[in-house]
Amino acid sequence: MPDRKNPFEDLDDLFDRLTRGLEDAGMAGGATDVAVDVSETAEDVVVAADLPGYDREDVNVTVANRRLTVEAERERSSESGDERYHRRERSHRRVRRTVTLPTDVEEESASATYENGVLTVTLPKEVPDDEDASGHRIDIS
């Protein structure tokens, strides 16, 4: 029997494109300006995300139900009592981005690296057998 496409996948993709358009125009309601590339090989789905200025410990990556979420939060640098700023543009900043993956993946086998401000998440494609809706946290090496 041929696989039936989930009609909600098209809605998810449309929603992602619409919200990304708002983000690009600076009209999004939250801090979600993480630029991502999603690519696919025969074995894996690979997501690369630009997160300049964040330490590896500041980044959290989760995957569940074909949706990958990348979050990063940087604390404001502490001020010493004798400093007086003439300009202060660097501040506490939180970013978040969720992308719909193009296919089912093996959540438990996912891996991630973070180098020079670029997060790369590699998610092996799933061979269909079971589903776990609880999600899985991905550790960054």
Secondary structure, DSSP 8 states (H G I E B T S, - for coil): ------HHHHHHHHHHHHHHHHHHTT--SS-----EEEEE-SSEEEEEEE-TT--GGGEEEEEETTEEEEEEEE------TT---S------EEEEEEEE-SS-B-GGG-EEEEETTEEEEEEEB--SS---TT-EEE-B-
